Amino acid sequence: MYGSFKAAGLFAVLLSVGCTTAPASADPTADAPELAYRNSPFFMFDSPDGFSANIALADVDNDGDLDVLLANGRHWAQQDYVYLNAGNGRLLEARPIGDTMGPSYIVLAGDIDGDGDVDAVMIRDVLPAQAFLNDGTGRFSFAGLIQGTGGAARNAILTDLNEDQALDIAIARRGGTNLLVMGRGDGTFEAATPLAGPEDGATGLAAADIDGDGDVDLAFARRDDNESLILLNNGAAEFTARALPNSRGDHRQAILADLTGDGRVDLLLSAIDAESPLFIGDGKGNFTLGGRLGSASEATQALAAADLDGDGDIDIVVGAGETSNGVYFNDGKGTFTALTLDDEAEDTYGVAIGDMDGDGLPDLVFANSQAPNVVMTARRLK
């Protein structure tokens, strides 16, 4: 069935720019976006006993639709997979990524060897990360371990950090220093080196040009009442770390995007024990707490951002640990109207957004731990 807006289920969160203590506030006049999301057993995938941790969407077999790469295991040895899309959002064929089960936390998708197709990097708990090369048909071969990456890795980003046209990796670690891995562009990587900043507690990571100088900067969400971090890049993958003011808490993931419509990058952190804070960026690398999203009961574990309703601004999808997942539709100025999705409360660790059924609307894909993973396809109500 489809989860749609109803009057009793609507609420909005006002993010007041410049106000560092603004509580969540209702906006009873908010209009409901005319979107709904289908929840069907035919769009579920993977074993309900799996500890799924993360997903990435990419066309791995070059047939024009988005497939799903799945990281399984978290702390336990399980098999990672690629699920091939039948073109309508149904995932009817699965292939293993690698021939060894392990505790994977994150899957990264990108062309690491420069041959034009989408490869994969599996970021693992305790064990070193692994690189896999795609033959162009969605079959992956092991390309090697990435040296120096063992440890309590929880998140990672695959992007060009030193402007050499090769994809690099930044890794967030719950224990030990965060890591930088430079790519060679041929499917191999240099050994990992420490990133600037304190040790311990990082589980979330986002990348964007925070200070407007044209290169890719980083934001780390941290757990255990630590301050989150901003790392500014000088263009050569040399980073200066600074603590994010007013960010102490238990924050699992991060989103960098212009959420207030001023052309500057803002930062949203997911809180697992409180409302999620949104920090307003000044375009120069500085952030001010502007408001909070959601409620403490959501235990937000996963975040994704995209323009879901086609109105030109960035909306937010949240994956929860104890309640149903949800969507926050942005009015373009940082006021959000929330839709609770018609799904059971699951332990959701990963969220991805993409057009899975080819109708031009962004769909939602959730990685659930110890529950089936699911594709929720979008449709317009009018």
C-alpha positions as a Markdown table, in Angstrom:
| # | Residue | x | y | z |
|---|---|---|---|---|
| 1 | Met | 0.0 | 0.0 | 0.0 |
| 2 | Tyr | 1.0 | 3.7 | -0.1 |
| 3 | Gly | 1.8 | 5.9 | 2.9 |
| 4 | Ser | 0.2 | 9.3 | 2.2 |
| 5 | Phe | -0.4 | 12.5 | 4.1 |
| 6 | Lys | -3.4 | 12.7 | 6.4 |
| 7 | Ala | -4.3 | 15.7 | 8.6 |
| 8 | Ala | -3.6 | 13.9 | 11.8 |
| 9 | Gly | -0.3 | 12.7 | 10.6 |
| 10 | Leu | 1.1 | 16.1 | 9.5 |
| 11 | Phe | 3.6 | 18.1 | 11.5 |
| 12 | Ala | 6.3 | 20.6 | 10.6 |
| 13 | Val | 9.6 | 21.6 | 12.1 |
| 14 | Leu | 10.6 | 25.3 | 11.9 |
| 15 | Leu | 14.4 | 25.8 | 11.7 |
| 16 | Ser | 15.0 | 29.4 | 12.7 |
| 17 | Val | 18.2 | 30.7 | 11.2 |
| 18 | Gly | 20.4 | 32.3 | 13.8 |
| 19 | Cys | 18.5 | 31.0 | 16.8 |
| 20 | Thr | 20.7 | 28.5 | 18.6 |
| 21 | Thr | 18.0 | 27.2 | 21.0 |
| 22 | Ala | 14.9 | 27.1 | 18.9 |
| 23 | Pro | 12.7 | 24.1 | 19.7 |
| 24 | Ala | 10.8 | 22.2 | 17.1 |
| 25 | Ser | 7.6 | 24.0 | 16.4 |
| 26 | Ala | 4.4 | 23.1 | 14.5 |
| 27 | Asp | 3.2 | 24.8 | 11.4 |
| 28 | Pro | -0.5 | 24.0 | 11.0 |
| 29 | Thr | -0.8 | 25.8 | 7.7 |
| 30 | Ala | 1.9 | 23.7 | 6.0 |
| 31 | Asp | 0.7 | 22.2 | 2.7 |
| 32 | Ala | 1.2 | 18.4 | 2.2 |
| 33 | Pro | 3.3 | 17.5 | -0.9 |
| 34 | Glu | 1.3 | 15.3 | -3.2 |
| 35 | Leu | 3.5 | 12.3 | -3.0 |
| 36 | Ala | 3.1 | 8.8 | -1.6 |
| 37 | Tyr | 5.3 | 5.8 | -1.2 |
| 38 | Arg | 4.4 | 2.2 | -1.9 |
| 39 | Asn | 5.3 | -0.5 | 0.6 |
| 40 | Ser | 4.9 | -4.0 | -1.0 |
| 41 | Pro | 6.3 | -7.4 | -0.1 |
| 42 | Phe | 7.4 | -7.8 | -3.8 |
| 43 | Phe | 9.9 | -5.0 | -3.3 |
| 44 | Met | 11.6 | -6.6 | -0.3 |
| 45 | Phe | 15.0 | -8.1 | -0.6 |
| 46 | Asp | 17.7 | -10.0 | 1.3 |
| 47 | Ser | 17.2 | -12.3 | 4.3 |
| 48 | Pro | 15.3 | -11.0 | 7.3 |
| 49 | Asp | 18.0 | -12.5 | 9.5 |
| 50 | Gly | 20.7 | -10.3 | 7.8 |
| 51 | Phe | 22.5 | -7.5 | 9.6 |
| 52 | Ser | 22.3 | -5.1 | 6.7 |
| 53 | Ala | 24.2 | -1.9 | 7.3 |
| 54 | Asn | 24.3 | 0.2 | 4.1 |
| 55 | Ile | 23.3 | 0.4 | 0.5 |
| 56 | Ala | 24.5 | 2.2 | -2.7 |
| 57 | Leu | 22.5 | 2.7 | -5.9 |
| 58 | Ala | 24.3 | 2.5 | -9.3 |
| 59 | Asp | 23.8 | 1.0 | -12.7 |
| 60 | Val | 26.4 | -1.8 | -12.4 |
| 61 | Asp | 25.3 | -3.9 | -15.4 |
| 62 | Asn | 24.9 | -0.9 | -17.8 |
| 63 | Asp | 21.2 | -1.7 | -18.7 |
| 64 | Gly | 19.9 | 1.8 | -17.9 |
| 65 | Asp | 18.4 | 1.2 | -14.4 |
| 66 | Leu | 19.7 | 1.5 | -10.9 |
| 67 | Asp | 20.9 | -1.6 | -9.1 |
| 68 | Val | 21.5 | -2.0 | -5.4 |
| 69 | Leu | 24.8 | -2.8 | -3.7 |
| 70 | Leu | 24.4 | -4.1 | -0.2 |
| 71 | Ala | 26.8 | -4.2 | 2.7 |
| 72 | Asn | 25.9 | -6.9 | 5.2 |
| 73 | Gly | 27.3 | -8.0 | 8.5 |
| 74 | Arg | 28.1 | -5.0 | 10.7 |
| 75 | His | 30.0 | -6.8 | 13.4 |
| 76 | Trp | 29.4 | -10.4 | 12.1 |
| 77 | Ala | 30.6 | -12.4 | 9.0 |
| 78 | Gln | 27.9 | -12.2 | 6.3 |
| 79 | Gln | 27.8 | -12.0 | 2.5 |
| 80 | Asp | 27.7 | -8.7 | 0.6 |
| 81 | Tyr | 25.6 | -8.7 | -2.6 |
| 82 | Val | 24.6 | -6.7 | -5.7 |
| 83 | Tyr | 20.9 | -6.9 | -6.5 |
| 84 | Leu | 20.0 | -6.4 | -10.2 |
| 85 | Asn | 17.0 | -4.3 | -11.0 |
| 86 | Ala | 14.4 | -5.8 | -13.3 |
| 87 | Gly | 13.7 | -2.2 | -14.5 |
| 88 | Asn | 10.5 | -1.7 | -12.4 |
| 89 | Gly | 12.2 | -1.5 | -9.0 |
| 90 | Arg | 12.0 | -5.2 | -8.3 |
| 91 | Leu | 15.3 | -6.9 | -7.4 |
| 92 | Leu | 15.0 | -10.4 | -8.8 |
| 93 | Glu | 18.6 | -11.5 | -9.2 |
| 94 | Ala | 21.4 | -11.3 | -6.7 |
| 95 | Arg | 25.1 | -11.9 | -7.1 |
| 96 | Pro | 27.7 | -12.0 | -4.3 |
| 97 | Ile | 30.4 | -9.4 | -4.0 |
| 98 | Gly | 33.5 | -11.4 | -3.2 |
| 99 | Asp | 33.7 | -15.0 | -2.2 |
| 100 | Thr | 34.4 | -14.4 | 1.5 |
| 101 | Met | 31.9 | -13.4 | 4.1 |
| 102 | Gly | 32.8 | -10.6 | 6.5 |
| 103 | Pro | 31.6 | -7.8 | 8.8 |
| 104 | Ser | 30.8 | -5.0 | 6.3 |
| 105 | Tyr | 29.5 | -1.6 | 7.3 |
| 106 | Ile | 29.6 | 0.6 | 4.1 |
| 107 | Val | 29.6 | -0.1 | 0.4 |
| 108 | Leu | 31.0 | 2.6 | -1.9 |
| 109 | Ala | 30.2 | 2.7 | -5.6 |
| 110 | Gly | 32.3 | 4.5 | -8.2 |
| 111 | Asp | 34.7 | 4.1 | -11.1 |
| 112 | Ile | 38.0 | 3.5 | -9.3 |
| 113 | Asp | 39.9 | 2.1 | -12.3 |
| 114 | Gly | 38.8 | 4.6 | -14.9 |
| 115 | Asp | 37.3 | 2.1 | -17.4 |
| 116 | Gly | 33.8 | 3.7 | -17.3 |
| 117 | Asp | 31.8 | 1.3 | -15.2 |
| 118 | Val | 30.9 | 1.3 | -11.5 |
| 119 | Asp | 33.3 | -0.5 | -9.1 |
| 120 | Ala | 32.8 | -1.2 | -5.4 |
| 121 | Val | 34.7 | -0.7 | -2.2 |
| 122 | Met | 33.6 | -2.6 | 1.0 |
| 123 | Ile | 34.4 | -0.8 | 4.2 |
| 124 | Arg | 34.5 | -3.4 | 7.0 |
| 125 | Asp | 34.5 | -3.5 | 10.8 |
| 126 | Val | 37.9 | -4.6 | 12.2 |
| 127 | Leu | 39.1 | -6.1 | 8.9 |
| 128 | Pro | 40.8 | -4.1 | 6.1 |
| 129 | Ala | 38.6 | -2.5 | 3.4 |
| 130 | Gln | 38.4 | -4.4 | 0.0 |
| 131 | Ala | 38.3 | -3.1 | -3.5 |
| 132 | Phe | 36.3 | -4.9 | -6.3 |
| 133 | Leu | 36.4 | -4.2 | -10.0 |
| 134 | Asn | 33.3 | -4.5 | -12.3 |
| 135 | Asp | 33.6 | -6.2 | -15.7 |
| 136 | Gly | 30.8 | -4.0 | -17.0 |
| 137 | Thr | 28.1 | -6.6 | -16.5 |
| 138 | Gly | 27.7 | -6.3 | -12.7 |
| 139 | Arg | 30.2 | -9.1 | -11.9 |
| 140 | Phe | 32.9 | -8.0 | -9.5 |
| 141 | Ser | 36.4 | -9.4 | -9.0 |
| 142 | Phe | 38.5 | -8.9 | -6.0 |
| 143 | Ala | 41.2 | -6.2 | -6.6 |
| 144 | Gly | 42.9 | -6.3 | -3.2 |
| 145 | Leu | 42.9 | -5.2 | 0.4 |
| 146 | Ile | 43.4 | -1.5 | 1.2 |
| 147 | Gln | 46.3 | -1.4 | 3.6 |
| 148 | Gly | 46.0 | 0.4 | 6.9 |
| 149 | Thr | 42.2 | 0.4 | 7.0 |
| 150 | Gly | 41.5 | -2.2 | 9.7 |
| 151 | Gly | 39.7 | -0.9 | 12.7 |
| 152 | Ala | 36.2 | 0.1 | 13.8 |
| 153 | Ala | 35.2 | 1.8 | 10.5 |
| 154 | Arg | 31.6 | 3.0 | 10.4 |
| 155 | Asn | 31.3 | 5.2 | 7.4 |
| 156 | Ala | 33.2 | 6.4 | 4.3 |
| 157 | Ile | 33.1 | 8.7 | 1.3 |
| 158 | Leu | 34.5 | 8.0 | -2.2 |
| 159 | Thr | 35.4 | 11.2 | -3.9 |
| 160 | Asp | 38.3 | 13.1 | -5.5 |
| 161 | Leu | 40.0 | 14.9 | -2.6 |
| 162 | Asn | 43.2 | 16.2 | -4.2 |
| 163 | Glu | 41.9 | 17.1 | -7.7 |
| 164 | Asp | 43.9 | 14.5 | -9.6 |
| 165 | Gln | 40.8 | 13.0 | -11.2 |
| 166 | Ala | 41.2 | 9.7 | -9.2 |
| 167 | Leu | 38.7 | 8.7 | -6.5 |
| 168 | Asp | 40.0 | 8.8 | -2.9 |
| 169 | Ile | 38.4 | 7.5 | 0.3 |
| 170 | Ala | 37.8 | 9.2 | 3.7 |
| 171 | Ile | 36.9 | 6.8 | 6.5 |
| 172 | Ala | 35.1 | 7.6 | 9.8 |
| 173 | Arg | 36.1 | 5.3 | 12.6 |
| 174 | Arg | 34.3 | 4.7 | 15.9 |
| 175 | Gly | 37.7 | 3.8 | 17.5 |
| 176 | Gly | 41.0 | 5.3 | 16.5 |
| 177 | Thr | 41.8 | 8.1 | 14.1 |
| 178 | Asn | 39.8 | 8.8 | 11.0 |
| 179 | Leu | 41.6 | 7.8 | 7.8 |
| 180 | Leu | 42.5 | 9.1 | 4.4 |
| 181 | Val | 43.1 | 6.7 | 1.5 |
| 182 | Met | 44.5 | 8.2 | -1.8 |
| 183 | Gly | 43.4 | 6.5 | -5.0 |
| 184 | Arg | 45.8 | 5.9 | -7.9 |
| 185 | Gly | 43.0 | 5.8 | -10.6 |
| 186 | Asp | 43.9 | 2.3 | -11.7 |
| 187 | Gly | 41.8 | 0.4 | -9.1 |
| 188 | Thr | 44.5 | 0.4 | -6.4 |
| 189 | Phe | 45.0 | 2.7 | -3.4 |
| 190 | Glu | 47.8 | 4.0 | -1.3 |
| 191 | Ala | 48.0 | 2.8 | 2.3 |
| 192 | Ala | 45.7 | 4.7 | 4.7 |
| 193 | Thr | 47.1 | 7.7 | 6.6 |
| 194 | Pro | 45.5 | 9.5 | 9.6 |
| 195 | Leu | 43.2 | 12.5 | 9.1 |
| 196 | Ala | 43.5 | 15.6 | 11.2 |
| 197 | Gly | 41.3 | 15.7 | 14.3 |
| 198 | Pro | 40.8 | 13.8 | 17.6 |
| 199 | Glu | 40.4 | 10.0 | 17.9 |
| 200 | Asp | 37.3 | 8.0 | 18.6 |
| 201 | Gly | 33.6 | 8.4 | 18.2 |
| 202 | Ala | 33.1 | 9.1 | 14.4 |
| 203 | Thr | 30.3 | 7.2 | 12.7 |
| 204 | Gly | 29.0 | 9.7 | 10.2 |
| 205 | Leu | 30.7 | 11.4 | 7.2 |
| 206 | Ala | 29.6 | 13.8 | 4.5 |
| 207 | Ala | 31.5 | 15.7 | 1.8 |
| 208 | Ala | 30.9 | 19.0 | 0.0 |
| 209 | Asp | 32.6 | 22.3 | -0.7 |
| 210 | Ile | 31.8 | 23.9 | 2.7 |
| 211 | Asp | 34.0 | 27.1 | 2.4 |
| 212 | Gly | 33.4 | 27.9 | -1.3 |
| 213 | Asp | 37.0 | 27.5 | -2.5 |
| 214 | Gly | 36.2 | 24.8 | -5.0 |
| 215 | Asp | 37.5 | 21.7 | -3.3 |
| 216 | Val | 35.9 | 18.9 | -1.3 |
| 217 | Asp | 35.7 | 19.4 | 2.5 |
| 218 | Leu | 34.5 | 16.9 | 5.1 |
| 219 | Ala | 32.1 | 16.8 | 8.1 |
| 220 | Phe | 32.2 | 14.0 | 10.7 |
| 221 | Ala | 29.3 | 13.1 | 13.0 |
| 222 | Arg | 30.6 | 11.8 | 16.3 |
| 223 | Arg | 29.0 | 9.7 | 19.1 |
| 224 | Asp | 29.4 | 9.5 | 22.9 |
| 225 | Asp | 28.9 | 13.2 | 23.7 |
| 226 | Asn | 31.8 | 14.3 | 21.5 |
| 227 | Glu | 31.7 | 17.4 | 19.4 |
| 228 | Ser | 31.4 | 16.7 | 15.7 |
| 229 | Leu | 34.1 | 17.9 | 13.3 |
| 230 | Ile | 34.6 | 20.1 | 10.2 |
| 231 | Leu | 37.7 | 19.3 | 8.1 |
| 232 | Leu | 38.6 | 22.0 | 5.5 |
| 233 | Asn | 40.6 | 21.0 | 2.5 |
| 234 | Asn | 43.4 | 23.1 | 1.0 |
| 235 | Gly | 42.9 | 21.3 | -2.4 |
| 236 | Ala | 45.7 | 18.9 | -1.9 |
| 237 | Ala | 43.9 | 16.6 | 0.5 |
| 238 | Glu | 45.6 | 18.4 | 3.4 |
| 239 | Phe | 42.9 | 19.1 | 6.1 |
| 240 | Thr | 42.5 | 21.5 | 8.9 |
| 241 | Ala | 40.2 | 20.2 | 11.6 |
| 242 | Arg | 37.9 | 22.3 | 13.8 |
| 243 | Ala | 35.2 | 21.3 | 16.3 |
| 244 | Leu | 31.6 | 22.1 | 15.4 |
| 245 | Pro | 30.3 | 24.5 | 18.2 |
| 246 | Asn | 27.2 | 23.3 | 20.1 |
| 247 | Ser | 27.4 | 19.8 | 18.6 |
| 248 | Arg | 28.0 | 17.6 | 21.6 |
| 249 | Gly | 25.7 | 14.6 | 21.5 |
| 250 | Asp | 25.2 | 11.1 | 20.1 |
| 251 | His | 25.2 | 11.8 | 16.4 |
| 252 | Arg | 25.4 | 8.9 | 13.9 |
| 253 | Gln | 25.3 | 10.4 | 10.4 |
| 254 | Ala | 25.7 | 13.7 | 8.6 |
| 255 | Ile | 24.2 | 15.5 | 5.6 |
| 256 | Leu | 25.8 | 18.5 | 3.8 |
| 257 | Ala | 23.4 | 20.4 | 1.5 |
| 258 | Asp | 21.8 | 23.7 | 1.0 |
| 259 | Leu | 18.7 | 23.2 | 3.2 |
| 260 | Thr | 17.8 | 26.9 | 3.7 |
| 261 | Gly | 17.8 | 28.1 | 0.1 |
| 262 | Asp | 20.6 | 30.7 | 0.5 |
| 263 | Gly | 23.1 | 29.0 | -1.8 |
| 264 | Arg | 25.3 | 27.9 | 1.1 |
| 265 | Val | 26.0 | 24.4 | 2.4 |
| 266 | Asp | 24.3 | 23.5 | 5.7 |
| 267 | Leu | 24.9 | 20.5 | 8.0 |
| 268 | Leu | 22.3 | 18.1 | 9.4 |
| 269 | Leu | 23.3 | 15.6 | 12.1 |
| 270 | Ser | 21.2 | 12.6 | 12.9 |
| 271 | Ala | 20.7 | 12.2 | 16.7 |
| 272 | Ile | 19.9 | 8.8 | 18.1 |
| 273 | Asp | 18.7 | 10.1 | 21.5 |
| 274 | Ala | 17.4 | 13.6 | 20.7 |
| 275 | Glu | 16.0 | 15.8 | 18.0 |
| 276 | Ser | 18.5 | 16.1 | 15.1 |
| 277 | Pro | 20.3 | 19.5 | 14.9 |
| 278 | Leu | 20.6 | 21.5 | 11.8 |
| 279 | Phe | 23.6 | 23.9 | 11.5 |
| 280 | Ile | 23.4 | 26.8 | 9.1 |
| 281 | Gly | 26.5 | 27.4 | 7.0 |
| 282 | Asp | 27.9 | 30.9 | 6.2 |
| 283 | Gly | 29.7 | 29.7 | 3.1 |
| 284 | Lys | 33.1 | 30.2 | 4.7 |
| 285 | Gly | 33.4 | 27.1 | 6.7 |
| 286 | Asn | 31.5 | 28.2 | 9.8 |
| 287 | Phe | 28.2 | 26.9 | 11.1 |
| 288 | Thr | 25.6 | 28.1 | 13.6 |
| 289 | Leu | 23.0 | 25.9 | 15.2 |
| 290 | Gly | 19.7 | 26.9 | 13.6 |
| 291 | Gly | 17.1 | 24.5 | 14.8 |
| 292 | Arg | 16.2 | 20.8 | 15.3 |
| 293 | Leu | 14.4 | 18.3 | 13.2 |
| 294 | Gly | 12.2 | 15.4 | 14.2 |
| 295 | Ser | 11.8 | 14.1 | 17.8 |
| 296 | Ala | 13.9 | 12.3 | 20.3 |
| 297 | Ser | 11.7 | 9.2 | 20.0 |
| 298 | Glu | 12.8 | 8.7 | 16.3 |
| 299 | Ala | 16.3 | 7.6 | 17.2 |
| 300 | Thr | 17.5 | 8.7 | 13.8 |
| 301 | Gln | 20.2 | 6.4 | 12.5 |
| 302 | Ala | 20.4 | 7.1 | 8.8 |
| 303 | Leu | 20.0 | 10.1 | 6.5 |
| 304 | Ala | 19.7 | 10.8 | 2.8 |
| 305 | Ala | 19.0 | 14.1 | 0.9 |
| 306 | Ala | 17.5 | 14.8 | -2.5 |
| 307 | Asp | 14.8 | 16.9 | -4.2 |
| 308 | Leu | 12.0 | 14.3 | -3.8 |
| 309 | Asp | 9.0 | 16.4 | -5.0 |
| 310 | Gly | 10.7 | 18.3 | -7.9 |
| 311 | Asp | 10.3 | 21.8 | -6.4 |
| 312 | Gly | 14.0 | 22.7 | -6.5 |
| 313 | Asp | 14.9 | 22.3 | -2.9 |
| 314 | Ile | 16.5 | 19.5 | -0.9 |
| 315 | Asp | 14.3 | 17.2 | 1.2 |
| 316 | Ile | 15.4 | 14.7 | 3.8 |
| 317 | Val | 14.7 | 11.0 | 4.3 |
| 318 | Val | 15.4 | 9.5 | 7.8 |
| 319 | Gly | 15.9 | 5.9 | 8.8 |
| 320 | Ala | 14.9 | 5.3 | 12.4 |
| 321 | Gly | 15.9 | 2.7 | 15.0 |
| 322 | Glu | 12.7 | 2.3 | 17.0 |
| 323 | Thr | 9.9 | 4.0 | 15.0 |
| 324 | Ser | 8.8 | 4.1 | 11.4 |
| 325 | Asn | 11.0 | 5.8 | 8.8 |
| 326 | Gly | 10.0 | 9.2 | 7.4 |
| 327 | Val | 10.4 | 11.9 | 4.9 |
| 328 | Tyr | 10.8 | 15.6 | 5.6 |
| 329 | Phe | 9.7 | 17.9 | 2.7 |
| 330 | Asn | 11.4 | 21.2 | 2.5 |
| 331 | Asp | 9.7 | 24.5 | 1.6 |
| 332 | Gly | 13.0 | 25.8 | 0.3 |
| 333 | Lys | 13.7 | 27.9 | 3.4 |
| 334 | Gly | 14.4 | 25.2 | 5.9 |
| 335 | Thr | 10.8 | 24.6 | 7.1 |
| 336 | Phe | 10.0 | 20.9 | 6.8 |
| 337 | Thr | 6.7 | 19.0 | 6.6 |
| 338 | Ala | 7.0 | 15.4 | 7.7 |
| 339 | Leu | 5.5 | 12.2 | 6.3 |
| 340 | Thr | 5.6 | 9.1 | 8.4 |
| 341 | Leu | 6.0 | 6.2 | 6.0 |
| 342 | Asp | 3.7 | 3.2 | 6.0 |
| 343 | Asp | 6.2 | 0.7 | 7.2 |
| 344 | Glu | 6.8 | -1.2 | 10.4 |
| 345 | Ala | 9.4 | 0.1 | 12.8 |
| 346 | Glu | 12.7 | -1.5 | 11.8 |
| 347 | Asp | 16.4 | -1.1 | 12.8 |
| 348 | Thr | 17.3 | 1.0 | 9.7 |
| 349 | Tyr | 21.0 | 1.6 | 9.2 |
| 350 | Gly | 21.1 | 2.8 | 5.6 |
| 351 | Val | 19.0 | 5.0 | 3.2 |
| 352 | Ala | 19.5 | 5.6 | -0.5 |
| 353 | Ile | 17.4 | 7.7 | -3.0 |
| 354 | Gly | 17.1 | 7.1 | -6.7 |
| 355 | Asp | 14.6 | 6.3 | -9.5 |
| 356 | Met | 14.3 | 2.6 | -9.2 |
| 357 | Asp | 11.2 | 2.0 | -11.5 |
| 358 | Gly | 12.0 | 4.5 | -14.3 |
| 359 | Asp | 9.0 | 6.8 | -13.8 |
| 360 | Gly | 11.1 | 9.9 | -13.1 |
| 361 | Leu | 10.4 | 10.1 | -9.4 |
| 362 | Pro | 13.0 | 9.4 | -6.8 |
| 363 | Asp | 12.3 | 6.2 | -4.8 |
| 364 | Leu | 13.5 | 5.2 | -1.4 |
| 365 | Val | 15.6 | 2.2 | -0.5 |
| 366 | Phe | 16.1 | 1.1 | 3.1 |
| 367 | Ala | 18.8 | -1.2 | 4.6 |
| 368 | Asn | 17.3 | -2.8 | 7.7 |
| 369 | Ser | 19.2 | -4.9 | 10.2 |
| 370 | Gln | 17.4 | -8.1 | 11.1 |
| 371 | Ala | 14.5 | -7.3 | 8.9 |
| 372 | Pro | 14.0 | -7.4 | 5.1 |
| 373 | Asn | 15.4 | -4.5 | 3.2 |
| 374 | Val | 12.9 | -2.7 | 1.0 |
| 375 | Val | 12.4 | -0.5 | -2.0 |
| 376 | Met | 9.5 | 2.1 | -1.5 |
| 377 | Thr | 8.5 | 3.5 | -4.9 |
| 378 | Ala | 7.0 | 7.0 | -5.2 |
| 379 | Arg | 3.9 | 8.1 | -7.0 |
| 380 | Arg | 2.1 | 11.4 | -7.3 |
| 381 | Leu | -1.3 | 11.6 | -5.7 |
| 382 | Lys | -2.6 | 14.1 | -8.3 |
